[in-house]
Amino acid sequence: MVQLKEFRIVMPMSLEEYQVSQMYMVMKMQQQSTNGAEGVQVLENRPFQDEVFGKGQYTSKVYRLQSKAPAWLTSIAPTDALVMQEEAWNAYPRCKTVIKCPYFTKFSLTIETVHGADNGTSENVHGLNEEQLAARQVETVDIASAETDYWSYAIGSSNFDFSKFKSAKTSRGPLFDGWQENCSPVMTAYKLVTIDAPYWGFGYRLEQALLAGERALFIESHRNCFGWIDEWFGMTMQQIRELEEQENQQADSADRCSGLRAKLLS
């Protein structure tokens, strides 16, 4: 059964600021999560243009997340079952991400994101029809809340306490209960997740697990966007692109060194 869930993540920043914060966050989280055996490998990162999105940035990545797999999944699948292939079309303020898993060939996960200058009150930014609206679940995510489920533990590493946090550069924060109601500037990432794992016996459980994983990732990444505000605030998109290119060059150099070591040891 196809699952359709919309996550609304309200952020204490403008649309323009969020674009910079998101790119900075993605780059830094990739650095932190990648090691020799696991993490994120960027296969392609280039501009694109088409009739659907217009102009934007296309990326192709591989995620190796074996250690994040829950025990029940590793009991029925090999260790490489959580090797994920991701394609993303970022034409901000609209984005689309498609994730596939080579091991589960029937599995599909699509994330369609619309970013709006509001506090999460828009009801149908994705233009869903009546049938889709009836099937859709909606959850508004609070980045100031503390999560304690399995996936938040497996994915999360940030230790920000936003009830005490205050940005030195912008004076934003702390974030108390109900902060979304009177926040300025404010924007919302509306993330529509469509997931289908048509496997008898465990498909629904896999869908629920991956929905929970995506939710935890949304929380962690957006907490970092705000928690790192004093690192990225004031940077331009061009500066972020230059940092991204430097990181890619360093990663390519590390891959070449690893390949050379493997040849010498073989």
Helices and strands as residue ranges (DSSP letters): E 3-11, H 15-33, E 39-50, E 54-64, G 66-68, H 71-74, G 79-82, E 83-91, E 94-100, E 108-116, H 130-135, E 137-141, H 150-155, G 179-182, E 187-196, H 203-227, H 229-232, H 237-265
